[in-house]
Amino acid sequence: MAVESEHVTADVIEAMEFPDLSRRYAVRGVPKIVINDTTEFVGALPEKEYLAQVRAAVEANGKE
Amino acid sequence: MGLIADNERETIRTLFDERLAGEVEIVMFTERESPIIIPGKEPCEMCGQTEELLKEVTSLSEKLKLTVHEISNANEEAQMLGIDRVPSFVFKGASRGGVRFFGIPSGYEFSAMLEDLVDVSSGTTDLSEETREYLSALTEPVNIKVFTTPT
């Protein structure tokens, strides 16, 4: 997704090497995906549902 | 014998030959071992191996280039890229947004990283039309963190 939009930054984080981040984002299973520090889910999702999560995160930001 | 097995090395070389569209620079941030032991400061356990792995990967195609910065000496560049941890690296190519890695990519993550290199080399993905339309219309920042473990 980051390849397609200049507004997207994708971070791949190795959870064991950064235990402080894993704690902060309560990582208990992988892959865990956190969007804009607000929306999160665990496990691979089909692209359509993944996009729905991104949409939800962007809309949640807009409401704040 | 390096970190990448010989047979795998050939597979990756072929993948790069066939699919890398343009050049990609991998900019890595590391912390080399200091002869001085600073109390309370952990040495970077995976920095050496990550650098070695990226060296091996970039040696498999002329389109790939590796630049390594000691994080303490490259504050400005690290700040610009939003990097405050090591080992870490970013892909610079035809990607519109930022693609950053924190920690060594191993197991499944290693293959995923190779695919990401291919995407960044062309600036295109195999995402659906709907997804791409949505992304191109975005006007505000989106940060996606993906936590993985070595498998």
Backbone of each chain as ProteinMPNN parsed JSONL, in Angstrom:
{"seq_chain_A": "MAVESEHVTADVIEAMEFPDLSRRYAVRGVPKIVINDTTEFVGALPEKEYLAQVRAAVEANGKE", "coords_chain_A": {"N_chain_A": [[0.819, -1.205, 0.0], [1.996, 1.167, 0.718], [3.636, 1.567, -1.416], [1.934, 2.479, -3.32], [0.895, 4.921, -2.459], [1.834, 8.182, -1.526], [1.178, 9.015, 0.948], [1.209, 6.961, 2.656], [2.949, 5.104, 5.081], [4.744, 2.209, 5.638], [5.608, 0.039, 8.18], [7.605, -2.622, 9.009], [7.975, -4.626, 11.69], [10.112, -6.411, 13.741], [9.024, -8.315, 16.222], [10.254, -9.601, 18.446], [12.741, -8.437, 18.684], [12.198, -5.881, 19.445], [11.001, -5.467, 22.167], [9.837, -3.455, 23.704], [8.198, -2.019, 21.95], [6.462, -4.061, 21.228], [5.205, -4.498, 23.627], [3.996, -2.001, 24.015], [2.154, -1.953, 21.947], [0.701, -4.114, 22.574], [1.263, -6.778, 21.535], [0.338, -9.988, 20.947], [-0.041, -12.004, 19.254], [1.032, -12.9, 15.936], [0.829, -12.261, 12.356], [0.546, -8.959, 13.625], [-1.349, -6.15, 12.98], [-1.254, -2.682, 13.045], [-2.957, 0.245, 12.539], [-2.444, 3.611, 12.077], [-2.0, 3.828, 14.804], [-4.409, 3.278, 16.007], [-6.483, 1.57, 14.892], [-6.622, -1.942, 14.896], [-5.639, -5.332, 14.113], [-5.294, -8.926, 14.144], [-3.579, -11.319, 12.259], [-3.661, -12.552, 8.828], [-5.554, -10.837, 6.403], [-8.045, -10.953, 3.811], [-7.572, -8.909, 0.886], [-9.688, -7.018, 0.459], [-10.921, -6.789, 2.962], [-8.824, -5.913, 4.459], [-8.403, -3.429, 3.339], [-10.774, -2.259, 4.182], [-10.244, -1.977, 6.863], [-8.209, -0.076, 6.823], [-9.614, 2.091, 5.762], [-11.452, 2.462, 7.88], [-9.717, 3.279, 9.904], [-8.744, 5.682, 8.862], [-11.102, 7.157, 8.687], [-11.815, 7.267, 11.392], [-9.778, 8.861, 12.38], [-10.423, 11.285, 11.201], [-12.644, 12.064, 12.62], [-11.827, 12.885, 15.071]], "CA_chain_A": [[0.0, 0.0, 0.0], [2.892, 2.321, 0.764], [4.188, 1.754, -2.755], [0.921, 3.14, -4.136], [0.51, 6.253, -1.989], [2.868, 8.938, -0.81], [0.719, 9.292, 2.307], [1.273, 5.734, 3.462], [4.238, 4.571, 5.522], [4.588, 0.85, 6.147], [6.709, -0.387, 9.035], [7.632, -4.034, 9.372], [8.717, -4.627, 12.953], [10.39, -7.731, 14.285], [8.508, -8.125, 17.58], [11.163, -10.084, 19.5], [13.88, -7.531, 18.834], [11.769, -4.611, 20.022], [9.976, -5.827, 23.161], [9.112, -2.269, 24.205], [7.109, -1.736, 20.992], [5.501, -5.166, 21.329], [4.401, -4.234, 24.831], [3.175, -0.801, 23.82], [1.038, -2.257, 21.045], [0.083, -5.349, 23.075], [1.377, -7.824, 20.522], [0.283, -11.332, 21.539], [0.025, -12.939, 18.133], [1.488, -12.244, 14.715], [1.137, -10.842, 12.21], [-0.392, -8.003, 14.185], [-1.322, -4.935, 12.172], [-1.771, -1.507, 13.748], [-3.062, 1.344, 11.587], [-2.509, 4.93, 12.725], [-1.982, 3.616, 16.26], [-5.763, 3.182, 16.554], [-7.183, 0.375, 14.438], [-5.682, -3.06, 14.871], [-6.157, -6.693, 13.958], [-4.263, -9.963, 14.115], [-3.761, -12.333, 11.219], [-3.749, -12.07, 7.456], [-6.927, -10.61, 5.943], [-8.153, -10.747, 2.364], [-7.289, -7.509, 0.564], [-10.866, -6.187, 0.622], [-11.143, -6.523, 4.386], [-7.667, -5.122, 4.876], [-8.703, -2.061, 2.906], [-11.847, -1.761, 5.051], [-9.591, -1.579, 8.122], [-7.515, 1.19, 6.561], [-10.693, 3.084, 5.658], [-11.982, 2.701, 9.228], [-8.708, 4.038, 10.652], [-8.699, 7.034, 8.307], [-12.34, 7.834, 9.084], [-11.74, 7.509, 12.84], [-8.894, 10.024, 12.547], [-11.134, 12.465, 10.756], [-13.668, 12.443, 13.579], [-11.246, 13.384, 16.319]], "C_chain_A": [[0.859, 1.263, 0.0], [3.482, 2.607, -0.613], [3.237, 2.61, -3.599], [0.549, 4.552, -3.676], [1.608, 6.933, -1.18], [2.471, 9.212, 0.64], [0.845, 8.087, 3.229], [2.725, 5.381, 3.813], [3.983, 3.189, 6.096], [5.819, 0.477, 6.955], [6.578, -1.872, 9.332], [8.536, -4.145, 10.6], [8.881, -6.047, 13.474], [10.109, -7.648, 15.796], [9.483, -8.536, 18.686], [12.32, -9.11, 19.741], [13.499, -6.212, 19.491], [10.64, -4.838, 21.032], [9.207, -4.62, 23.689], [7.947, -1.918, 23.276], [6.03, -2.819, 21.082], [4.607, -4.977, 22.542], [3.458, -3.072, 24.589], [1.952, -1.106, 22.956], [0.381, -3.602, 21.381], [0.087, -6.472, 22.035], [1.371, -9.189, 21.208], [0.299, -12.395, 20.463], [0.505, -12.177, 16.916], [0.882, -12.923, 13.496], [0.077, -9.967, 12.886], [-0.236, -6.698, 13.413], [-1.963, -3.795, 12.957], [-1.774, -0.347, 12.757], [-3.294, 2.655, 12.334], [-2.613, 4.844, 14.247], [-3.378, 3.44, 16.858], [-6.477, 1.884, 16.182], [-6.2, -0.788, 14.415], [-6.385, -4.384, 14.652], [-4.985, -7.662, 13.877], [-4.597, -10.958, 13.016], [-3.907, -11.714, 9.843], [-5.215, -11.915, 7.072], [-6.926, -10.567, 4.429], [-8.051, -9.251, 2.073], [-8.48, -6.58, 0.834], [-11.091, -5.788, 2.084], [-10.011, -5.679, 4.97], [-7.92, -3.641, 4.548], [-9.783, -1.439, 3.794], [-11.26, -1.281, 6.386], [-8.875, -0.237, 7.954], [-8.529, 2.331, 6.49], [-11.198, 3.473, 7.038], [-11.007, 3.563, 10.029], [-8.672, 5.485, 10.18], [-9.948, 7.814, 8.727], [-12.348, 8.16, 10.567], [-10.875, 8.728, 13.117], [-9.628, 11.326, 12.254], [-12.123, 12.981, 11.791], [-13.114, 13.106, 14.828], [-11.164, 14.89, 16.368]], "O_chain_A": [[0.518, 2.274, -0.614], [3.792, 3.754, -0.937], [3.669, 3.362, -4.473], [-0.057, 5.303, -4.44], [2.215, 6.344, -0.285], [3.307, 9.59, 1.461], [0.614, 8.186, 4.434], [3.602, 5.366, 2.95], [3.108, 3.016, 6.944], [6.944, 0.586, 6.468], [5.555, -2.322, 9.848], [9.716, -3.799, 10.548], [7.908, -6.786, 13.626], [10.847, -7.007, 16.544], [9.535, -7.9, 19.738], [12.811, -8.979, 20.862], [14.353, -5.506, 20.027], [9.491, -4.462, 20.8], [8.048, -4.75, 24.082], [6.859, -1.567, 23.731], [4.836, -2.526, 21.02], [3.409, -5.258, 22.497], [2.272, -3.14, 24.914], [0.861, -0.591, 23.198], [-0.385, -4.152, 20.589], [-0.956, -7.036, 21.706], [2.289, -9.511, 21.963], [0.617, -13.554, 20.729], [0.402, -10.952, 16.863], [0.454, -14.072, 13.598], [-1.124, -10.199, 12.741], [0.877, -6.208, 13.219], [-3.075, -3.928, 13.468], [-0.735, 0.008, 12.201], [-4.23, 2.778, 13.123], [-3.24, 5.689, 14.887], [-3.528, 3.451, 18.08], [-7.009, 1.188, 17.046], [-5.067, -0.634, 13.96], [-7.566, -4.541, 14.962], [-3.852, -7.279, 13.586], [-5.743, -11.382, 12.863], [-4.227, -10.534, 9.696], [-6.031, -12.78, 7.388], [-5.926, -10.189, 3.818], [-8.402, -8.425, 2.916], [-8.306, -5.487, 1.372], [-11.401, -4.64, 2.401], [-10.221, -4.848, 5.854], [-7.685, -2.748, 5.361], [-9.725, -0.254, 4.12], [-11.728, -0.298, 6.961], [-8.932, 0.624, 8.832], [-8.331, 3.394, 7.077], [-11.357, 4.656, 7.341], [-11.423, 4.47, 10.749], [-8.58, 6.407, 10.991], [-9.861, 8.99, 9.079], [-12.837, 9.218, 10.964], [-11.196, 9.538, 13.987], [-9.475, 12.323, 12.959], [-12.414, 14.177, 11.843], [-13.832, 13.797, 15.551], [-10.695, 15.45, 17.359]]}, "seq_chain_B": "MGLIADNERETIRTLFDERLAGEVEIVMFTERESPIIIPGKEPCEMCGQTEELLKEVTSLSEKLKLTVHEISNANEEAQMLGIDRVPSFVFKGASRGGVRFFGIPSGYEFSAMLEDLVDVSSGTTDLSEETREYLSALTEPVNIKVFTTPT", "coords_chain_B": {"N_chain_B": [[30.141, -19.84, 2.552], [27.268, -18.072, 3.159], [24.721, -16.189, 4.87], [22.554, -16.653, 3.326], [21.516, -19.559, 1.736], [23.282, -21.452, -0.822], [21.693, -22.528, -2.969], [19.363, -21.113, -2.705], [20.253, -18.596, -3.129], [20.677, -18.542, -5.916], [18.061, -18.779, -6.817], [17.019, -16.37, -5.929], [18.589, -14.586, -7.336], [17.693, -15.045, -9.935], [15.004, -14.291, -9.644], [15.346, -11.546, -9.176], [16.626, -10.784, -11.588], [14.579, -11.24, -13.393], [12.447, -9.684, -12.449], [13.049, -7.207, -11.191], [12.445, -3.899, -11.796], [13.527, -1.319, -11.794], [16.145, 0.68, -10.261], [16.95, 0.138, -6.814], [17.713, 1.546, -3.75], [18.949, 0.436, -0.734], [18.781, 1.76, 2.35], [20.477, 1.543, 5.211], [20.428, 1.602, 8.791], [22.629, 1.335, 11.476], [24.385, 0.141, 14.404], [27.492, 0.037, 15.234], [29.673, -2.23, 16.958], [30.939, -0.974, 19.947], [34.111, -0.228, 21.339], [34.02, 0.7, 23.814], [32.36, 0.073, 26.77], [29.197, 0.964, 27.596], [27.48, 1.558, 30.485], [24.269, 0.2, 31.121], [23.479, 0.344, 28.524], [22.364, -1.589, 25.94], [24.114, -3.699, 23.677], [23.699, -3.708, 20.086], [22.109, -6.423, 19.116], [21.29, -7.74, 16.712], [22.321, -6.235, 14.646], [24.764, -6.689, 13.196], [24.272, -9.116, 11.804], [22.063, -8.382, 10.283], [23.118, -6.44, 8.602], [24.955, -8.01, 7.198], [23.225, -9.791, 5.919], [21.785, -8.025, 4.237], [23.86, -7.145, 2.652], [24.461, -9.476, 1.284], [22.055, -9.852, -0.111], [21.913, -7.527, -1.737], [24.094, -7.976, -3.313], [23.223, -9.63, -5.24], [22.063, -8.458, -7.418], [22.62, -6.026, -9.922], [21.037, -3.877, -9.863], [20.546, -3.228, -7.313], [21.508, -1.438, -4.401], [23.427, -0.889, -1.499], [23.478, 1.226, 1.278], [25.081, 2.037, 4.217], [24.536, 3.44, 7.344], [25.974, 4.6, 10.328], [24.03, 5.02, 13.1], [24.395, 7.021, 14.982], [25.926, 8.829, 13.643], [24.387, 9.785, 11.658], [22.234, 11.398, 12.12], [20.57, 13.361, 10.99], [19.626, 12.322, 8.53], [18.431, 9.996, 9.515], [16.452, 11.066, 11.122], [14.898, 12.394, 9.245], [13.816, 10.257, 7.931], [12.401, 9.18, 9.911], [13.524, 7.339, 11.654], [14.445, 5.705, 14.571], [15.579, 3.562, 15.706], [17.657, 0.625, 15.781], [18.614, -2.613, 14.404], [17.712, -1.132, 11.272], [16.063, -0.423, 8.148], [15.389, 1.222, 5.017], [13.64, 1.264, 1.875], [14.592, 2.769, -1.081], [13.246, 3.774, -3.979], [11.017, 3.442, -6.589], [8.825, 3.736, -5.07], [5.937, 5.39, -3.73], [5.216, 5.978, -1.128], [6.632, 5.443, 2.202], [8.71, 2.659, 2.955], [9.621, 0.776, 5.532], [11.82, -1.144, 7.551], [12.208, -2.741, 10.661], [14.481, -4.46, 12.508], [15.77, -7.831, 11.92], [14.904, -9.345, 8.819], [13.624, -12.461, 8.694], [12.979, -15.918, 7.874], [9.633, -16.325, 6.867], [9.279, -13.625, 6.558], [11.503, -12.802, 5.196], [11.123, -13.627, 2.515], [8.892, -12.089, 1.993], [10.027, -9.584, 2.113], [11.657, -9.642, -0.155], [9.73, -9.626, -2.158], [8.661, -7.126, -1.653], [10.806, -5.535, -2.392], [10.77, -5.925, -5.148], [8.314, -4.715, -5.778], [8.838, -2.061, -5.002], [10.812, -1.458, -6.793], [9.477, -1.074, -9.163], [7.399, 0.56, -8.567], [4.845, -0.252, -8.65], [2.041, -2.39, -7.77], [0.373, -5.553, -7.131], [-2.119, -4.999, -6.236], [-5.719, -4.619, -6.018], [-7.809, -2.801, -8.371], [-9.706, -1.254, -7.025], [-8.532, -0.894, -4.469], [-6.224, 0.486, -5.178], [-7.271, 2.795, -6.285], [-8.489, 3.929, -4.05], [-6.23, 4.409, -2.453], [-4.794, 6.226, -4.002], [-6.342, 8.424, -3.782], [-6.053, 9.256, -1.234], [-5.532, 11.727, 1.292], [-4.515, 12.21, 3.705], [-2.067, 11.305, 6.227], [-1.221, 7.869, 6.606], [-0.254, 5.363, 8.733], [1.065, 2.198, 8.786], [1.691, -0.422, 10.843], [3.328, -3.474, 10.967], [3.625, -6.208, 12.874], [5.898, -8.813, 13.243], [7.269, -12.146, 13.712], [10.291, -14.087, 13.923], [10.144, -16.899, 11.822]], "CA_chain_B": [[28.704, -19.985, 2.861], [26.769, -16.901, 3.879], [23.44, -16.367, 5.561], [21.612, -17.191, 2.335], [22.05, -20.813, 1.193], [23.688, -21.331, -2.223], [20.609, -22.772, -3.926], [18.414, -20.013, -2.555], [20.918, -17.447, -3.755], [20.423, -18.589, -7.361], [16.635, -18.49, -7.014], [16.816, -14.93, -5.714], [19.235, -13.888, -8.463], [16.774, -15.166, -11.067], [13.844, -13.44, -9.336], [15.765, -10.155, -9.387], [16.866, -10.591, -13.027], [13.313, -11.229, -14.138], [11.37, -8.82, -11.966], [13.412, -5.857, -10.731], [12.221, -3.012, -12.938], [14.454, -0.193, -11.731], [17.11, 0.571, -9.168], [16.497, 0.358, -5.445], [18.777, 1.707, -2.769], [18.565, 0.081, 0.633], [19.516, 2.604, 3.291], [20.426, 0.86, 6.508], [20.983, 2.25, 9.984], [23.187, 0.321, 12.362], [25.193, 0.634, 15.508], [28.606, -0.911, 15.267], [30.141, -2.51, 18.324], [31.853, 0.029, 20.459], [35.09, -0.799, 22.262], [33.719, 1.214, 25.149], [31.1, -0.464, 27.288], [28.426, 2.002, 28.281], [26.565, 0.891, 31.402], [22.842, 0.395, 30.87], [23.161, 0.387, 27.101], [22.497, -2.914, 25.344], [24.655, -3.678, 22.321], [22.694, -4.091, 19.082], [22.347, -7.849, 18.91], [21.058, -8.215, 15.347], [22.835, -5.287, 13.647], [25.784, -7.306, 12.349], [23.65, -10.097, 10.904], [21.182, -7.688, 9.343], [23.984, -5.823, 7.584], [25.504, -9.1, 6.39], [22.126, -10.289, 5.074], [21.483, -7.034, 3.198], [25.002, -7.168, 1.73], [24.293, -10.641, 0.41], [20.903, -9.615, -0.992], [22.207, -6.508, -2.748], [25.133, -8.479, -4.221], [22.603, -10.52, -6.223], [21.589, -7.724, -8.586], [23.279, -4.734, -10.124], [20.056, -2.814, -9.651], [20.42, -2.962, -5.879], [22.658, -0.786, -3.787], [23.276, -0.784, -0.042], [24.205, 2.29, 1.974], [24.95, 1.781, 5.65], [24.874, 4.573, 8.206], [26.036, 4.468, 11.78], [22.91, 5.903, 13.437], [24.852, 8.189, 15.744], [26.56, 9.793, 12.731], [23.485, 10.122, 10.546], [21.024, 11.846, 12.79], [19.677, 14.125, 10.126], [18.982, 11.39, 7.6], [17.569, 9.102, 10.299], [15.284, 11.847, 11.549], [14.079, 12.646, 8.074], [13.115, 9.016, 7.587], [11.663, 8.739, 11.085], [14.163, 6.135, 12.185], [15.092, 5.938, 15.853], [15.976, 2.269, 16.239], [18.502, -0.2, 14.911], [18.876, -2.363, 12.994], [16.55, -0.729, 10.496], [16.409, -0.016, 6.779], [14.295, 1.684, 4.167], [13.848, 1.051, 0.444], [14.414, 3.965, -1.893], [13.104, 3.411, -5.387], [9.876, 4.099, -7.227], [7.688, 3.738, -4.148], [5.473, 6.739, -3.409], [5.289, 6.116, 0.325], [7.811, 4.897, 2.858], [8.72, 1.243, 3.323], [10.693, 0.695, 6.523], [11.935, -2.407, 8.289], [12.921, -2.685, 11.94], [14.85, -5.823, 12.878], [16.219, -8.659, 10.789], [13.824, -10.1, 8.187], [14.024, -13.864, 8.527], [11.877, -16.834, 7.615], [8.636, -15.868, 5.909], [9.467, -12.184, 6.372], [12.558, -12.6, 4.209], [10.501, -13.698, 1.177], [8.016, -10.931, 1.852], [10.899, -8.445, 1.843], [12.09, -9.72, -1.555], [8.584, -9.172, -2.957], [8.559, -5.672, -1.46], [11.867, -4.936, -3.223], [10.279, -5.954, -6.525], [7.268, -3.682, -5.896], [9.457, -0.735, -4.898], [11.622, -1.227, -8.002], [8.615, -0.665, -10.273], [6.401, 1.524, -8.115], [3.508, -0.812, -8.862], [1.724, -3.563, -6.954], [-0.74, -6.298, -7.745], [-3.354, -4.69, -5.51], [-6.876, -4.455, -6.904], [-8.137, -1.467, -8.863], [-10.43, -0.554, -5.961], [-7.566, -0.509, -3.44], [-5.316, 1.496, -5.726], [-8.025, 4.051, -6.404], [-8.639, 4.489, -2.708], [-4.925, 4.89, -1.988], [-4.334, 7.401, -4.739], [-7.175, 9.561, -3.38], [-5.769, 9.598, 0.166], [-4.925, 13.048, 1.459], [-3.889, 12.317, 5.026], [-1.09, 10.257, 6.476], [-1.61, 6.571, 7.159], [0.906, 4.568, 9.13], [0.697, 0.795, 9.021], [2.742, -1.208, 11.49], [3.101, -4.914, 10.898], [4.522, -6.911, 13.784], [6.154, -10.193, 12.833], [8.299, -12.831, 14.508], [11.04, -15.001, 13.047], [9.45, -18.193, 11.73]], "C_chain_B": [[28.24, -18.794, 3.68], [25.484, -17.215, 4.607], [22.397, -16.947, 4.621], [22.251, -18.443, 1.726], [22.301, -20.677, -0.308], [22.529, -21.511, -3.203], [19.578, -21.639, -3.898], [18.948, -18.756, -3.251], [20.619, -17.386, -5.258], [18.959, -18.262, -7.677], [16.382, -16.996, -6.912], [17.419, -14.137, -6.873], [18.31, -13.894, -9.687], [15.553, -14.274, -10.869], [14.178, -11.974, -9.632], [15.955, -9.864, -10.871], [15.551, -10.41, -13.77], [12.388, -10.1, -13.727], [11.773, -7.445, -11.446], [13.333, -4.9, -11.921], [13.226, -1.86, -12.963], [15.364, -0.355, -10.521], [16.457, 0.826, -7.815], [17.724, 0.495, -4.544], [18.223, 1.293, -1.408], [19.435, 0.928, 1.561], [19.356, 1.989, 4.664], [21.032, 1.711, 7.612], [21.423, 1.175, 10.959], [23.913, 0.98, 13.514], [26.323, -0.362, 15.625], [29.078, -1.078, 16.699], [31.172, -1.493, 18.756], [32.86, -0.647, 21.389], [34.823, -0.339, 23.695], [32.381, 0.63, 25.601], [30.391, 0.627, 28.078], [27.403, 1.314, 29.188], [25.11, 1.203, 31.058], [22.486, 0.42, 29.401], [23.431, -0.981, 26.484], [23.166, -2.791, 23.985], [23.576, -4.144, 21.337], [22.956, -5.528, 18.637], [22.27, -8.266, 17.437], [21.637, -7.305, 14.263], [23.801, -5.941, 12.661], [25.167, -8.242, 11.327], [22.758, -9.437, 9.874], [22.017, -7.066, 8.227], [24.542, -6.888, 6.645], [24.441, -9.611, 5.401], [21.835, -9.324, 3.922], [22.618, -6.949, 2.179], [24.842, -8.315, 0.751], [23.154, -10.416, -0.584], [21.276, -8.637, -2.11], [23.302, -6.967, -3.713], [24.519, -9.313, -5.35], [21.994, -9.787, -7.415], [22.311, -6.393, -8.69], [22.329, -3.577, -9.899], [19.94, -2.439, -8.179], [21.704, -2.379, -5.314], [22.395, -0.669, -2.288], [24.111, 0.371, 0.492], [23.999, 2.067, 3.464], [25.398, 3.001, 6.443], [24.97, 4.124, 9.649], [24.999, 5.471, 12.3], [23.357, 7.159, 14.188], [25.482, 9.256, 14.848], [25.613, 10.288, 11.65], [22.163, 10.604, 11.088], [20.029, 12.503, 11.852], [18.895, 13.207, 9.196], [18.004, 10.483, 8.347], [16.294, 9.83, 10.714], [14.316, 12.08, 10.401], [13.238, 11.418, 7.731], [12.319, 8.474, 8.775], [12.226, 7.479, 11.716], [14.816, 6.446, 13.528], [15.551, 4.628, 16.498], [16.869, 1.548, 15.259], [18.368, -1.667, 15.32], [17.585, -1.992, 12.263], [16.997, -0.364, 9.088], [15.175, 0.399, 6.008], [14.661, 1.394, 2.706], [13.622, 2.364, -0.28], [14.392, 3.569, -3.354], [11.933, 4.168, -5.959], [8.635, 4.1, -6.333], [7.261, 5.168, -3.856], [5.58, 6.979, -1.91], [6.535, 5.442, 0.881], [7.66, 3.425, 3.207], [9.912, 1.034, 4.254], [10.657, -0.652, 7.245], [12.717, -2.175, 9.573], [13.208, -4.114, 12.381], [15.184, -6.648, 11.661], [15.036, -9.404, 10.172], [14.282, -11.543, 7.998], [12.774, -14.707, 8.29], [10.93, -16.271, 6.565], [8.854, -14.393, 5.563], [10.537, -11.88, 5.319], [11.97, -12.644, 2.787], [9.595, -12.503, 0.943], [8.847, -9.693, 1.504], [11.364, -8.444, 0.38], [10.97, -9.232, -2.482], [8.432, -7.653, -2.854], [9.61, -4.947, -2.305], [11.409, -4.849, -4.676], [9.243, -4.844, -6.733], [7.878, -2.275, -5.889], [10.267, -0.423, -6.163], [10.762, -0.714, -9.156], [7.639, 0.433, -9.862], [4.987, 1.037, -8.363], [3.307, -2.032, -7.965], [0.663, -4.372, -7.669], [-2.021, -6.12, -6.923], [-4.493, -4.442, -6.508], [-7.053, -2.987, -7.3], [-8.775, -0.622, -7.749], [-9.463, -0.037, -4.887], [-6.679, 0.621, -3.944], [-6.009, 2.844, -5.889], [-8.163, 4.733, -5.054], [-7.324, 5.124, -2.25], [-4.497, 6.165, -2.709], [-5.147, 8.641, -4.368], [-6.91, 9.988, -1.933], [-5.142, 10.982, 0.268], [-4.278, 13.193, 2.829], [-3.001, 11.113, 5.305], [-1.699, 8.987, 7.077], [-0.333, 5.822, 7.5], [0.433, 3.157, 9.426], [1.889, 0.075, 9.648], [2.378, -2.682, 11.388], [4.122, -5.584, 11.811], [4.66, -8.362, 13.32], [7.111, -10.832, 13.839], [9.065, -13.73, 13.568], [10.324, -16.348, 13.012], [10.362, -19.241, 11.136]], "O_chain_B": [[28.759, -18.539, 4.766], [25.198, -18.37, 4.92], [21.475, -17.641, 5.049], [23.388, -18.398, 1.255], [21.634, -19.898, -0.989], [22.394, -20.743, -4.155], [19.008, -21.265, -4.923], [18.209, -17.983, -3.861], [20.343, -16.317, -5.803], [18.652, -17.574, -8.651], [15.63, -16.425, -7.702], [16.844, -13.15, -7.333], [18.166, -12.886, -10.379], [15.117, -13.589, -11.794], [13.394, -11.26, -10.256], [15.508, -8.83, -11.366], [15.42, -9.556, -14.647], [11.62, -9.601, -14.55], [10.907, -6.588, -11.274], [14.044, -5.057, -12.914], [13.714, -1.475, -14.026], [15.354, -1.387, -9.849], [15.531, 1.629, -7.697], [18.639, -0.328, -4.576], [17.158, 1.749, -0.992], [20.661, 0.823, 1.554], [18.256, 1.919, 5.212], [22.005, 2.436, 7.405], [20.688, 0.226, 11.234], [24.036, 2.203, 13.588], [26.117, -1.49, 16.074], [28.909, -0.193, 17.538], [32.131, -1.193, 18.045], [32.494, -1.546, 22.147], [35.334, -0.916, 24.655], [31.391, 0.698, 24.873], [30.901, 1.138, 29.075], [26.552, 0.568, 28.704], [24.771, 2.343, 30.741], [21.308, 0.508, 29.056], [24.559, -1.474, 26.497], [22.838, -1.889, 23.214], [22.66, -4.879, 21.707], [23.893, -5.806, 17.888], [23.091, -9.055, 16.971], [21.459, -7.579, 13.076], [23.675, -5.772, 11.448], [25.486, -8.182, 10.139], [22.697, -9.875, 8.725], [21.663, -7.157, 7.051], [24.592, -6.685, 5.432], [24.718, -9.83, 4.221], [21.66, -9.744, 2.778], [22.381, -6.712, 0.994], [25.056, -8.16, -0.452], [23.278, -10.752, -1.762], [20.992, -8.885, -3.281], [23.431, -6.418, -4.807], [25.208, -9.664, -6.308], [21.465, -10.423, -8.326], [22.577, -5.725, -7.69], [22.756, -2.43, -9.759], [19.303, -1.442, -7.839], [22.813, -2.761, -5.687], [21.275, -0.384, -1.865], [25.301, 0.48, 0.197], [22.865, 1.924, 3.921], [26.493, 3.525, 6.239], [24.137, 3.354, 10.129], [25.08, 6.655, 11.973], [22.761, 8.226, 14.039], [25.569, 10.425, 15.224], [25.99, 11.115, 10.819], [21.101, 10.256, 10.572], [18.826, 12.246, 11.903], [17.672, 13.3, 9.087], [16.894, 10.232, 7.879], [15.198, 9.271, 10.661], [13.098, 11.981, 10.552], [12.093, 11.536, 7.296], [11.65, 7.446, 8.669], [11.484, 6.654, 12.249], [15.648, 7.35, 13.619], [15.871, 4.591, 17.686], [16.845, 1.82, 14.059], [18.038, -1.947, 16.472], [16.505, -2.479, 12.599], [18.161, -0.037, 8.86], [14.059, -0.022, 6.314], [15.836, 1.293, 2.354], [12.582, 3.0, -0.114], [15.386, 3.09, -3.9], [11.853, 5.39, -5.836], [7.535, 4.424, -6.781], [8.101, 6.061, -3.745], [5.988, 8.056, -1.474], [7.378, 4.94, 0.137], [6.614, 2.996, 3.692], [11.065, 1.105, 3.827], [9.591, -1.209, 7.506], [13.749, -1.503, 9.577], [12.282, -4.894, 12.604], [14.929, -6.247, 10.526], [14.251, -10.023, 10.889], [15.212, -11.815, 7.237], [11.652, -14.243, 8.489], [11.359, -15.8, 5.512], [8.641, -13.971, 4.426], [10.49, -10.853, 4.642], [12.289, -11.793, 1.956], [9.532, -11.966, -0.163], [8.426, -8.858, 0.702], [11.454, -7.39, -0.249], [11.22, -8.524, -3.457], [8.117, -6.981, -3.836], [9.343, -3.882, -2.863], [11.625, -3.842, -5.35], [9.284, -4.124, -7.731], [7.482, -1.412, -6.672], [10.392, 0.738, -6.555], [11.256, 0.0, -10.029], [7.114, 1.153, -10.712], [4.036, 1.817, -8.296], [4.266, -2.625, -7.47], [0.117, -3.941, -8.685], [-2.894, -6.988, -6.921], [-4.265, -4.104, -7.669], [-6.527, -2.075, -6.662], [-8.437, 0.546, -7.557], [-9.562, 1.111, -4.453], [-6.416, 1.588, -3.229], [-5.412, 3.896, -5.66], [-7.981, 5.944, -4.927], [-7.312, 6.237, -1.724], [-3.914, 7.067, -2.107], [-4.712, 9.768, -4.602], [-7.48, 10.972, -1.463], [-4.32, 11.364, -0.566], [-3.578, 14.171, 3.093], [-3.159, 10.05, 4.706], [-2.576, 9.043, 7.94], [0.555, 5.666, 6.661], [-0.485, 2.949, 10.219], [2.959, -0.02, 9.046], [1.252, -3.078, 11.688], [5.326, -5.536, 11.558], [3.671, -9.041, 13.043], [7.682, -10.157, 14.696], [8.547, -14.104, 12.515], [9.941, -16.878, 14.056], [9.959, -20.393, 10.979]]}, "name": "protein", "num_of_chains": 2, "seq": "MAVESEHVTADVIEAMEFPDLSRRYAVRGVPKIVINDTTEFVGALPEKEYLAQVRAAVEANGKEMGLIADNERETIRTLFDERLAGEVEIVMFTERESPIIIPGKEPCEMCGQTEELLKEVTSLSEKLKLTVHEISNANEEAQMLGIDRVPSFVFKGASRGGVRFFGIPSGYEFSAMLEDLVDVSSGTTDLSEETREYLSALTEPVNIKVFTTPT"}
